[in-house]
Amino acid sequence: MQQQLFGITQRSGPTKDSWEFHRPQITRLYRDEHLKLKEVMAIMKQEGFIATERMYKDRMKKWGVVKYIKEHEAIAILRIKSERDAVGKDTLIKKHNHTVEIERCVRHARRKG
């Protein structure tokens, strides 16, 4: 029998309910505030939520939380924005229900040439 304390089982780490409870904060810190995973883990540990790096990575993959835009995605986003700008339309692009910052795509394109 596993003991449970503060939503964390002794053997398997945080419970599913505990992950879901902390999901908005983890997502905000990692993706929206662009903190490193180690920094997110340290903040969450201060709040009593303890999980391994592997657990965080697996959970974020399951949630579809991604921090970076892939090269082909950035190119496609800039192409769509350019086409919409040509006809005078405003553009708001979302990836995994999160608004993509167009400026990040522009920086990506400049870096990659």
C-alpha distances in whole Angstrom, upper triangle without the diagonal:
4,7,10,13,16,15,13,10,10,10,12,14,16,15,18,19,19,21,23,24,25,27,30,30,29,32,34,34,34,36,38,39,39,36,35,31,31,33,30,27,29,30,26,25,27,26,22,21,20,20,22,25,24,22,25,27,25,24,28,29,27,29,32,33,36,38,41,43,44,48,49,47,49,52,52,51,54,56,55,56,59,60,59,61,64,64,63,60,57,54,50,48,44,41,38,39,40,44,45,47,51,52,49,50,53,52,50,54,56,54,54,57
4,6,10,13,12,10,6,6,7,9,11,12,12,15,16,16,18,20,21,22,24,27,27,26,28,31,30,30,33,35,35,35,33,31,28,27,29,27,24,25,26,23,21,23,22,18,17,16,16,18,22,21,18,21,24,22,21,25,26,25,26,29,30,32,34,37,40,41,45,46,44,46,49,49,48,51,53,52,53,56,57,56,58,61,61,60,57,54,51,47,45,41,39,35,36,37,41,42,44,47,48,45,47,50,49,47,51,53,50,51,54
4,7,10,10,8,6,6,8,10,11,12,12,15,16,15,17,20,20,20,23,26,26,25,28,30,29,30,32,34,34,35,32,31,27,27,28,26,23,24,24,21,19,21,20,16,16,15,16,18,22,22,19,22,25,23,22,25,27,26,27,30,30,33,34,38,41,42,46,47,45,47,50,50,48,51,54,53,53,56,58,56,58,61,61,60,57,54,51,47,45,41,39,36,36,37,40,42,44,47,48,45,47,50,49,47,51,53,51,51,55
4,7,6,6,5,6,9,10,10,9,9,13,12,11,14,17,16,17,20,23,22,22,25,27,26,27,30,31,31,32,29,29,25,25,26,23,20,21,22,18,17,19,17,13,13,13,14,17,21,21,18,19,23,22,20,23,25,24,24,28,27,30,32,35,38,40,44,45,43,44,48,47,46,49,51,50,50,54,55,53,55,58,58,57,54,50,48,44,42,38,36,33,33,34,37,39,41,44,45,42,44,48,46,45,49,50,48,49,53
4,6,5,7,8,11,12,10,10,10,14,13,11,14,16,15,16,19,21,20,20,23,25,24,25,28,30,29,30,28,27,24,23,24,21,19,19,19,16,14,16,14,10,11,11,14,17,20,21,18,19,23,22,20,23,26,24,24,28,27,30,31,35,38,40,43,45,42,44,47,47,45,48,51,49,49,53,54,53,54,57,58,56,53,50,47,43,41,38,36,33,33,33,36,38,40,43,44,41,43,47,45,44,48,49,47,48,52
4,6,8,10,14,13,11,9,9,12,11,8,12,14,12,12,16,18,17,17,20,22,21,23,25,26,26,27,25,25,22,21,21,19,17,17,16,13,12,13,11,8,8,10,13,16,19,20,17,18,21,21,19,21,24,23,22,26,25,28,29,32,35,37,41,43,40,41,45,44,43,45,48,47,46,50,51,50,51,54,54,53,50,46,44,40,38,35,33,30,30,30,33,35,37,40,41,38,41,44,42,42,45,47,45,46,49
4,7,10,12,11,9,6,6,9,8,6,9,11,10,11,14,16,16,16,19,21,21,22,24,25,26,26,24,24,21,21,21,18,16,18,17,13,13,15,12,10,8,10,11,15,18,18,15,16,19,18,16,18,21,20,19,23,22,25,27,30,33,35,39,40,38,39,43,42,40,43,46,44,44,48,49,48,49,52,52,51,48,44,42,38,36,33,31,27,28,28,31,33,35,39,39,37,39,42,41,40,44,45,44,44,48
4,6,9,8,5,4,6,9,10,7,10,13,12,12,15,18,17,16,19,22,21,21,24,26,26,26,24,23,20,19,20,18,15,16,17,13,12,14,13,9,8,8,9,12,15,16,13,14,17,17,15,18,20,19,19,23,22,25,26,30,33,35,38,40,37,39,42,42,41,43,46,45,45,48,50,48,50,53,53,52,49,46,43,39,37,33,31,28,29,29,32,34,35,39,40,37,39,42,41,40,43,45,43,43,47
4,6,6,5,6,7,10,12,10,12,15,15,16,18,21,21,19,22,25,24,24,27,29,29,29,27,26,22,22,23,21,18,19,20,16,15,18,16,13,11,10,11,13,17,16,13,16,19,17,16,20,22,20,21,24,24,27,29,32,35,36,40,41,39,41,44,44,43,46,48,47,47,51,52,51,52,56,56,55,51,48,45,42,39,36,33,30,31,31,35,36,38,42,42,39,41,44,43,42,45,47,45,45,49
4,6,6,9,10,14,15,14,15,18,18,18,20,24,23,21,24,27,26,26,29,31,31,30,28,26,23,22,23,21,18,19,21,17,15,18,17,14,13,11,11,13,17,17,14,17,20,19,18,22,23,22,24,27,26,29,30,33,36,38,41,43,41,42,46,46,45,48,50,49,49,53,54,53,55,58,58,57,54,51,48,44,42,38,36,33,34,34,37,38,40,44,44,41,43,46,44,43,46,48,46,46,50
4,6,9,11,14,16,15,16,19,20,19,21,25,24,22,25,27,26,26,29,31,31,30,28,26,22,22,24,22,19,21,22,19,17,20,20,16,14,12,11,12,16,15,13,16,18,17,17,21,22,21,23,26,26,28,30,32,35,36,40,41,40,41,45,44,44,47,49,48,49,52,53,53,54,57,58,57,54,51,47,44,41,38,35,32,33,34,37,38,40,43,44,41,42,45,44,42,45,47,45,45,49
4,7,8,11,13,12,12,16,17,17,18,22,21,19,22,25,24,23,25,28,28,28,26,24,20,20,22,20,17,19,21,17,16,20,19,16,13,11,9,10,14,12,10,13,15,14,14,17,18,17,19,22,22,24,26,29,32,33,36,38,36,38,41,41,40,43,45,45,45,48,50,49,51,54,54,53,50,47,44,40,38,34,31,28,30,30,34,35,37,40,41,37,39,42,41,39,42,44,42,42,46
4,7,9,12,10,10,13,14,14,15,19,18,16,19,21,20,20,23,25,25,25,22,21,17,17,19,17,14,16,17,13,13,16,15,12,9,7,6,8,12,11,8,11,14,13,12,15,17,16,18,21,20,23,24,27,30,31,35,36,35,36,40,39,38,41,44,43,43,47,48,47,48,52,52,51,48,45,42,38,36,32,30,26,28,28,31,32,34,37,38,35,37,40,39,37,40,42,40,40,44
4,7,8,6,6,10,11,10,12,15,15,13,16,19,18,18,21,23,23,23,21,20,17,17,18,15,13,15,15,12,12,15,13,10,7,7,7,10,13,13,9,10,14,13,11,14,16,15,16,19,18,21,23,26,29,31,34,36,33,35,38,38,37,40,42,41,41,45,46,45,46,50,50,49,45,42,39,36,33,30,27,24,25,25,29,30,32,36,36,33,35,39,37,36,39,41,39,40,43
4,5,5,6,9,10,11,12,16,16,15,17,20,20,20,22,24,25,25,24,23,20,20,21,18,16,19,18,15,15,18,15,13,10,11,10,13,16,15,11,13,15,14,12,15,17,15,15,19,19,22,24,27,30,32,35,36,34,36,39,38,37,40,42,41,42,45,46,45,46,50,50,49,45,42,39,36,33,30,27,24,25,26,29,31,33,36,37,35,36,40,39,37,41,43,41,41,45
4,5,5,6,9,10,10,14,15,14,16,19,19,19,21,23,24,24,23,23,20,21,22,18,17,20,19,16,17,20,17,15,12,13,12,15,16,15,12,12,15,13,10,13,15,12,12,16,17,20,22,26,28,29,33,34,31,33,37,36,34,38,40,38,39,42,43,42,44,47,47,46,42,39,36,33,31,27,24,21,22,23,26,28,31,34,35,33,34,38,37,36,39,41,39,40,43
4,5,5,6,9,10,13,14,14,16,18,19,20,21,22,24,25,24,24,21,22,22,19,18,20,19,15,17,19,16,15,12,14,14,17,19,18,14,14,17,16,12,15,17,15,14,18,18,21,24,27,29,31,35,36,33,35,38,37,35,39,41,39,39,43,44,42,44,47,47,45,42,39,36,32,31,27,25,22,22,23,26,29,31,34,36,34,35,38,38,37,40,42,41,41,45
4,5,5,6,8,11,12,12,14,16,17,17,19,21,22,22,21,21,18,19,19,16,14,17,15,12,13,15,12,11,8,10,11,14,16,16,13,13,16,15,12,14,17,15,14,18,17,21,22,26,28,31,34,35,33,34,38,37,35,38,41,39,39,43,44,42,44,47,47,46,42,39,36,32,31,27,25,22,22,23,26,28,30,34,35,32,34,37,37,36,39,41,39,40,43
4,5,5,6,9,10,9,11,14,14,14,16,18,19,20,18,18,15,17,17,14,13,16,15,11,13,15,13,12,9,10,10,13,14,14,10,9,12,12,8,10,13,11,11,14,14,17,19,22,25,27,31,31,29,30,34,33,32,35,37,36,36,39,40,39,41,44,44,43,39,36,33,30,28,24,22,19,19,20,23,25,27,30,31,29,31,34,33,32,35,37,36,36,40
4,5,5,8,10,10,11,13,15,15,16,18,19,20,20,20,18,20,19,16,16,18,17,13,16,18,15,15,12,14,13,16,17,17,13,12,15,14,10,11,14,12,10,14,13,17,19,22,25,27,31,31,28,30,33,32,31,34,36,34,34,38,39,37,39,42,42,41,37,34,31,28,26,22,20,17,17,18,21,24,26,29,31,29,30,34,33,32,35,37,36,37,40
4,6,7,9,10,11,13,14,16,17,18,19,20,20,21,18,20,19,15,15,17,15,12,14,16,12,13,10,13,14,17,18,19,15,14,17,16,13,14,17,15,13,17,16,19,21,24,27,29,33,34,31,32,35,34,32,35,38,36,36,39,40,39,40,43,43,42,38,35,32,29,27,24,23,19,19,19,22,25,27,30,31,30,31,35,34,33,37,39,38,38,42
4,6,6,6,9,10,11,12,14,15,16,17,16,17,15,16,15,11,12,14,12,9,12,13,10,11,8,11,12,15,15,17,13,11,14,15,11,12,15,14,12,15,14,17,18,21,24,27,30,32,29,30,33,33,31,33,36,35,34,38,39,37,39,42,42,41,37,34,31,27,26,23,21,18,18,18,21,23,24,28,29,27,29,32,31,31,34,36,35,36,39
4,6,5,6,8,10,11,12,13,14,15,15,16,14,16,15,12,13,15,13,11,14,16,13,14,11,13,13,15,15,16,13,10,13,13,9,9,12,11,9,12,10,13,15,18,21,24,27,28,25,26,30,29,27,30,33,31,31,34,36,34,35,39,39,37,34,31,28,24,23,19,18,15,15,14,18,20,22,25,26,24,26,29,29,28,31,33,32,33,36
4,6,5,6,9,10,10,10,12,14,14,16,15,17,16,12,14,16,14,12,15,16,14,16,13,16,16,18,18,19,16,13,15,16,13,11,15,14,11,13,11,14,14,18,20,23,27,28,25,25,29,28,26,28,31,29,29,32,34,32,33,37,37,35,32,28,26,22,21,17,17,14,13,12,15,18,19,23,24,22,25,28,27,27,30,32,31,32,35
4,5,5,6,9,10,10,10,12,12,14,13,14,13,9,11,13,10,9,12,13,11,13,11,14,14,17,16,18,16,13,15,16,13,12,16,16,13,15,12,15,15,18,21,24,27,29,26,26,30,30,27,30,33,31,30,34,35,34,34,38,38,36,33,30,27,24,23,20,19,17,16,15,17,19,20,24,24,22,25,28,27,27,30,32,31,32,35
4,6,5,6,8,10,10,11,10,11,9,12,10,7,9,11,9,8,11,13,12,13,10,12,12,14,13,14,12,9,11,13,10,9,13,13,11,13,10,12,12,16,19,22,25,27,24,25,28,28,26,29,31,30,30,33,35,34,34,38,38,37,34,30,28,24,22,19,18,16,16,14,17,18,20,23,24,21,24,27,26,25,28,30,29,30,33
4,6,5,6,7,9,10,10,12,10,13,13,9,12,14,13,12,15,17,15,17,14,16,15,16,15,16,14,11,12,13,11,8,11,12,9,10,7,9,9,13,16,19,22,24,21,21,25,25,22,25,28,27,26,30,31,30,31,34,35,33,30,27,24,20,19,15,14,12,12,11,13,15,16,20,21,18,20,24,23,22,26,27,26,27,30
4,6,6,5,6,8,9,12,12,14,12,10,13,14,12,12,16,16,15,18,16,17,17,19,17,19,17,14,15,17,14,12,15,16,13,13,10,11,11,14,17,20,23,25,22,22,25,25,23,25,28,27,26,29,31,29,30,33,34,32,29,26,23,19,18,16,15,14,13,11,13,14,15,19,19,17,20,23,22,22,25,27,26,27,30
4,6,6,5,7,6,9,9,11,9,6,10,11,9,10,13,14,14,16,14,16,16,17,15,17,16,13,14,17,15,12,15,17,14,15,11,12,11,14,17,20,23,26,23,22,26,27,24,26,29,29,27,31,33,31,32,35,36,34,32,28,25,22,21,18,17,16,16,14,15,16,16,20,20,18,21,23,22,22,25,26,25,27,30
4,6,6,5,5,6,7,10,9,6,10,12,11,11,14,16,16,18,15,16,15,15,13,15,14,11,11,14,13,10,13,15,13,12,9,9,7,11,14,17,20,22,20,20,24,24,22,24,27,27,26,29,31,30,31,34,35,34,31,28,25,21,20,17,15,14,15,13,15,15,15,19,19,16,18,21,20,19,23,24,23,24,27
4,6,5,7,9,10,13,12,10,13,16,14,15,18,19,19,21,18,19,18,18,16,17,17,13,13,15,14,10,12,15,12,11,7,7,5,8,11,15,18,20,17,17,20,21,19,21,24,23,22,25,28,27,27,31,32,30,27,24,21,18,16,13,12,11,12,9,11,11,12,15,16,13,15,18,17,17,20,22,21,22,25
4,6,8,11,12,15,13,12,15,17,15,16,19,20,19,22,20,21,20,21,19,21,20,16,16,19,17,13,16,18,15,14,10,10,8,11,13,17,20,21,18,18,21,22,19,21,24,23,22,25,27,26,26,29,30,28,26,22,20,16,15,13,13,13,12,9,10,10,11,14,14,13,15,18,17,18,21,22,22,23,26
4,6,9,11,13,11,10,14,15,13,14,18,18,18,21,19,20,20,21,18,21,20,16,17,20,18,15,18,20,17,17,13,12,10,12,15,19,21,24,21,20,23,24,21,23,26,26,24,27,30,28,28,32,33,31,28,25,22,19,19,17,16,16,16,13,13,13,13,16,15,14,17,19,18,18,22,23,22,24,27
4,7,9,12,10,10,13,14,14,15,18,19,19,22,20,20,19,19,17,19,19,15,15,18,17,14,16,19,17,16,12,10,7,10,13,16,18,21,19,18,21,23,20,22,25,25,24,26,29,28,28,32,33,31,29,26,23,20,19,17,16,16,17,13,14,13,12,16,15,12,15,17,16,16,19,20,19,21,24
4,6,8,6,6,10,11,10,12,15,16,17,19,17,17,17,17,14,17,17,13,14,17,17,14,17,19,17,17,13,12,10,12,16,18,21,24,22,21,25,26,24,25,29,29,27,30,33,32,32,35,37,35,33,29,27,24,22,20,19,19,19,16,17,17,16,19,18,16,19,21,19,19,22,23,21,23,26
4,5,5,6,9,10,11,12,14,16,17,19,17,16,15,14,11,14,15,12,12,16,16,13,15,18,17,17,13,12,10,12,16,18,21,24,22,21,25,26,25,26,30,30,29,32,34,34,34,37,39,37,35,32,29,26,24,22,20,20,21,18,20,19,18,21,20,17,20,22,20,19,23,23,21,23,26
4,5,5,6,9,10,10,12,14,15,16,14,13,12,11,8,11,11,8,9,12,12,11,13,16,15,15,12,12,10,13,17,19,22,24,23,23,27,28,26,28,31,31,31,33,36,35,36,39,40,39,37,33,30,27,25,23,20,19,21,19,21,20,20,23,23,20,22,25,22,21,25,26,24,25,29
4,5,5,6,9,10,10,12,14,15,13,12,11,10,8,11,12,10,11,15,15,14,16,19,18,19,16,15,14,17,20,22,25,28,26,26,30,31,30,31,35,35,34,37,39,39,39,42,44,42,40,37,34,31,29,26,24,23,24,22,24,23,24,27,26,23,25,27,25,24,28,29,26,27,31
4,5,5,6,9,10,11,13,14,13,13,13,13,11,15,15,12,14,17,16,15,18,20,19,20,16,16,14,17,21,23,26,29,27,26,30,31,29,31,34,34,33,36,39,38,38,41,43,41,39,35,33,29,28,26,24,23,24,21,23,23,22,26,24,22,25,27,24,24,28,28,26,28,31
4,5,5,6,8,10,11,12,11,11,11,11,10,13,13,10,12,15,13,12,15,17,16,17,14,14,13,16,20,22,26,28,26,26,30,30,28,30,34,33,32,35,38,37,37,40,42,40,37,34,31,28,26,23,22,20,21,19,21,21,21,25,24,22,24,27,25,24,28,29,27,29,32
4,6,5,6,9,10,10,8,8,8,8,8,11,11,8,11,14,13,13,16,17,17,18,15,16,16,19,22,25,28,30,28,28,32,33,31,33,36,36,35,38,41,40,40,44,45,43,41,37,34,31,29,26,24,22,23,22,24,24,25,28,28,25,27,30,28,27,31,32,30,31,35
4,5,5,6,9,10,9,9,10,11,11,14,14,12,15,17,17,16,20,21,20,22,19,19,18,21,25,27,30,33,31,31,35,36,34,35,39,39,38,41,43,42,42,46,47,45,43,39,36,33,31,29,27,25,26,24,26,26,27,30,29,26,29,32,29,29,33,33,31,33,36
4,5,5,7,9,9,10,12,13,13,17,16,13,16,19,17,16,20,21,20,21,18,19,18,21,25,28,31,33,31,31,34,35,33,35,38,37,36,39,42,40,41,44,45,43,41,37,35,31,30,27,26,24,25,22,24,25,25,29,28,26,29,31,29,29,33,33,31,33,37
4,5,5,6,5,7,9,11,12,15,13,11,14,16,14,14,18,19,17,20,17,19,18,22,25,28,31,33,31,31,35,35,33,35,38,38,37,40,42,41,41,45,46,44,41,38,35,31,30,27,25,23,24,22,24,25,26,30,29,27,30,32,31,30,34,35,33,35,38
4,5,5,5,5,8,10,12,15,13,12,16,18,16,17,20,21,20,22,20,21,21,24,28,30,34,36,34,34,38,38,36,38,42,41,40,43,46,44,45,48,49,48,45,41,38,35,33,30,29,27,27,26,28,29,29,33,33,30,33,35,33,33,37,37,35,37,40
4,5,7,9,12,14,15,19,17,16,19,21,19,20,23,24,23,25,22,24,23,26,30,32,36,38,36,36,39,40,38,40,43,42,41,44,47,45,46,49,50,48,45,42,39,36,35,32,30,28,29,27,29,30,30,34,33,31,34,36,34,34,38,39,37,38,42
4,6,9,12,15,16,19,17,15,19,21,18,19,22,23,21,24,21,23,23,26,30,33,36,38,35,36,39,40,37,39,43,42,41,44,46,44,45,49,49,47,44,41,38,35,33,31,29,27,27,25,28,29,30,33,33,31,34,37,35,35,38,39,38,39,43
4,6,10,13,15,18,15,15,19,20,18,19,22,22,21,24,22,24,24,28,31,34,37,39,37,37,41,41,39,41,45,44,43,46,48,47,47,51,51,50,47,43,40,37,35,32,31,28,28,27,30,31,32,36,36,33,36,39,37,37,40,41,40,41,44
4,7,10,12,14,12,11,15,16,14,15,19,18,18,21,19,21,21,25,28,31,34,36,34,34,38,38,36,39,42,41,40,44,45,44,45,48,49,47,44,41,38,34,33,29,28,25,25,25,28,29,30,33,34,31,34,36,35,34,38,39,37,38,42
4,7,10,12,10,10,14,14,13,15,18,18,18,21,19,21,22,25,28,30,34,35,34,34,38,38,37,39,42,41,41,44,46,45,46,49,50,49,46,42,39,36,34,31,28,26,27,26,29,30,31,34,34,32,34,37,35,34,38,39,37,38,41
4,7,8,6,7,10,11,10,12,15,15,16,18,17,19,20,23,26,28,31,33,31,32,36,36,35,37,40,39,39,43,44,44,45,48,49,48,45,41,38,35,32,29,27,24,25,25,28,28,30,33,33,30,32,35,33,32,36,37,35,35,39
4,5,5,6,9,10,11,12,14,15,17,18,17,18,19,22,25,26,29,31,30,31,34,35,34,37,39,39,39,42,44,43,45,48,49,48,45,42,38,35,33,29,27,24,26,25,28,28,30,33,33,29,31,34,32,31,34,36,33,34,37
4,5,5,6,9,10,11,12,14,15,16,15,15,16,18,21,23,26,28,27,28,31,32,31,33,36,36,36,39,41,41,42,45,46,45,42,39,36,33,30,27,24,22,24,23,26,26,27,30,30,26,28,31,29,27,31,32,29,30,34
4,5,5,6,9,10,11,12,14,15,14,15,17,19,22,22,25,27,26,28,31,31,31,33,36,36,36,39,41,41,42,45,46,45,42,40,36,33,30,27,24,21,24,23,26,26,28,30,31,27,28,32,30,28,31,33,30,30,34
4,6,5,6,9,10,11,12,14,14,15,17,20,22,23,27,28,27,28,32,32,31,34,36,36,36,39,41,40,42,45,46,45,42,39,36,32,29,26,23,20,23,22,26,26,28,31,31,28,29,33,31,29,32,34,32,32,36
4,6,5,6,8,10,10,12,11,12,14,16,19,21,24,26,24,26,29,29,28,31,33,33,33,36,38,37,39,42,43,42,39,36,32,29,26,23,20,18,20,19,22,22,24,27,28,24,26,29,28,26,30,31,29,30,33
4,6,5,6,9,10,10,9,10,12,14,17,18,21,23,22,23,26,27,26,29,31,31,31,34,36,36,37,40,41,40,37,35,31,28,25,22,19,16,19,18,21,21,23,26,26,23,24,27,26,24,27,29,27,27,30
4,6,5,6,9,10,10,12,14,17,19,19,23,24,23,25,28,27,27,30,32,32,32,36,37,36,38,41,42,41,38,36,32,29,26,22,19,16,19,19,23,23,25,28,29,25,26,30,28,26,29,32,29,29,33
4,5,5,6,9,9,11,14,17,19,20,24,25,23,25,28,28,27,30,32,31,32,35,36,35,37,40,41,40,37,34,31,27,24,21,18,15,17,17,21,21,24,27,28,25,26,29,29,27,30,32,30,30,34
4,5,5,6,5,8,10,13,15,17,21,22,20,21,25,24,23,26,28,28,28,31,33,32,34,37,37,37,33,31,27,24,21,18,15,12,14,14,17,18,20,23,24,21,22,26,25,23,26,28,27,27,30
4,5,5,6,8,11,13,15,15,19,20,18,20,23,23,22,25,27,27,28,31,32,31,33,36,37,36,33,31,27,24,21,18,14,12,15,15,18,18,21,23,25,21,22,25,25,23,25,28,26,26,29
4,6,8,10,14,16,17,18,22,22,20,23,26,25,24,27,29,28,29,32,33,32,35,37,38,37,34,32,28,25,22,18,15,12,14,16,19,20,23,25,27,24,24,28,28,26,28,31,30,29,32
4,6,9,12,15,16,18,22,22,19,21,24,23,22,26,28,26,27,30,31,30,32,35,35,35,31,29,25,22,19,15,13,9,11,12,16,17,20,23,25,22,23,26,26,24,27,30,29,28,32
4,6,10,12,13,14,18,18,15,18,21,20,19,22,24,23,24,27,28,27,29,32,32,32,29,26,23,19,16,13,10,7,10,10,14,14,17,20,22,19,19,23,23,21,24,27,25,25,28
4,7,10,11,14,17,18,15,17,20,20,18,21,24,23,23,26,28,27,28,32,32,31,28,26,22,19,16,13,10,7,10,9,12,13,15,18,20,17,18,21,21,19,22,25,24,24,27
4,6,8,10,14,15,13,14,17,17,16,19,21,21,21,24,26,25,27,30,31,30,27,25,21,18,15,12,9,8,11,10,12,11,13,16,17,14,15,18,18,16,19,21,20,20,23
4,7,10,13,15,13,13,17,17,16,18,21,21,20,23,25,25,26,29,30,29,27,24,20,18,15,13,10,11,13,10,12,10,11,14,14,11,13,16,15,13,17,19,17,18,21
4,6,9,12,10,10,13,15,13,15,18,19,18,21,23,23,24,27,28,28,26,23,20,17,14,13,11,12,14,12,12,10,11,12,13,9,10,13,12,10,13,15,14,14,18
4,7,8,6,6,10,11,10,12,15,15,15,18,20,20,21,24,25,25,23,21,17,15,12,11,9,11,14,12,12,9,10,11,12,8,8,11,11,8,11,14,13,13,16
4,6,5,6,9,10,11,12,14,15,16,18,20,21,22,24,26,27,25,23,19,18,14,14,11,13,16,15,15,12,13,13,14,11,9,12,12,9,11,14,13,11,14
4,5,5,6,9,10,11,12,14,15,17,19,20,21,23,25,26,24,23,19,19,16,16,14,17,19,18,17,14,14,13,14,11,9,11,11,7,8,11,10,8,11
4,6,5,6,9,10,11,12,14,15,17,18,20,21,23,24,23,22,18,18,15,15,13,16,19,18,17,14,15,14,16,13,10,13,14,10,10,14,13,11,13
4,5,5,6,9,10,11,12,14,15,16,18,20,22,22,20,19,15,14,11,11,10,13,15,14,13,10,12,11,13,11,8,12,13,10,11,14,14,13,15
4,5,5,6,9,10,10,12,14,15,16,18,20,21,19,18,14,14,11,12,11,14,16,15,13,10,10,9,10,8,5,8,9,7,7,11,12,10,12
4,5,5,6,9,10,11,12,14,15,17,19,20,19,18,15,15,13,14,14,17,19,18,16,13,13,11,12,11,7,9,11,9,7,11,12,10,11
4,6,5,6,9,10,11,12,14,15,17,18,17,16,13,13,11,12,12,16,17,16,15,12,13,11,14,13,9,11,14,12,11,14,16,14,15
4,5,5,6,9,10,11,12,14,16,16,14,13,10,10,8,10,10,14,15,14,12,9,10,8,11,11,7,10,12,11,11,14,16,15,16
4,5,5,6,9,10,10,12,15,15,14,13,10,11,10,13,14,17,18,17,14,11,11,7,10,10,7,7,11,10,9,12,14,13,13
4,5,5,6,9,10,11,13,14,13,14,11,13,12,15,15,19,20,19,17,14,14,11,13,14,10,11,14,13,11,14,17,15,15
4,5,5,6,9,10,11,12,11,11,8,10,9,12,14,17,18,17,15,13,14,11,14,15,12,13,16,16,14,17,19,18,18
4,5,5,6,9,10,10,9,8,6,9,9,12,14,18,18,17,13,12,12,8,11,13,11,11,15,15,13,16,19,18,18
4,5,5,6,9,10,10,10,9,12,12,16,18,22,22,20,17,15,14,11,13,15,12,11,15,16,13,15,19,18,17
4,6,5,7,9,9,11,10,13,13,17,19,22,22,21,19,17,17,14,16,18,15,15,19,19,17,19,22,21,20
4,5,5,6,5,7,7,10,11,15,18,21,20,20,17,16,16,13,16,18,16,16,19,20,18,21,23,23,22
4,5,5,6,7,8,11,13,17,20,23,22,21,18,16,16,13,15,17,15,15,18,19,18,19,23,23,22
4,6,8,10,11,15,16,20,22,26,25,24,21,20,19,16,18,20,18,17,21,22,19,21,24,24,22
4,6,9,11,15,16,20,23,26,25,25,21,21,21,18,20,23,20,20,24,24,22,24,27,27,26
4,7,9,13,16,19,22,26,24,23,20,19,19,16,18,21,20,19,23,24,22,24,27,27,26
4,6,10,12,16,19,22,21,20,17,17,17,15,17,20,18,18,22,23,22,24,27,27,26
4,7,10,13,17,20,18,17,14,14,14,12,15,17,16,17,20,21,21,22,25,26,26
4,6,10,13,16,15,14,11,10,11,9,13,15,13,14,18,18,18,20,23,23,23
4,7,10,13,11,10,7,8,9,9,12,13,13,15,17,18,18,21,23,23,24
4,7,10,9,8,6,6,8,8,12,12,11,14,16,16,17,19,21,21,22
4,6,6,5,4,5,9,10,14,13,13,16,18,17,18,21,22,22,24
4,5,5,6,6,10,12,15,13,13,16,18,16,18,21,21,21,23
4,5,8,9,13,15,18,16,16,20,21,19,21,24,24,24,26
4,7,9,13,15,18,17,17,20,22,21,23,26,26,26,28
4,6,9,12,15,14,14,18,19,18,20,23,23,24,26
4,6,9,12,11,12,15,16,16,18,21,21,22,24
4,6,9,8,8,11,13,13,14,17,18,18,20
4,5,5,7,9,10,11,13,15,16,17,19
4,5,5,6,9,10,11,13,14,15,16
4,5,5,6,8,10,11,12,14,15
4,5,5,6,9,10,11,12,14
4,5,5,6,9,10,11,12
4,5,5,6,9,10,10
4,5,5,6,9,10
4,6,5,6,8
4,5,5,6
4,6,5
4,6
4
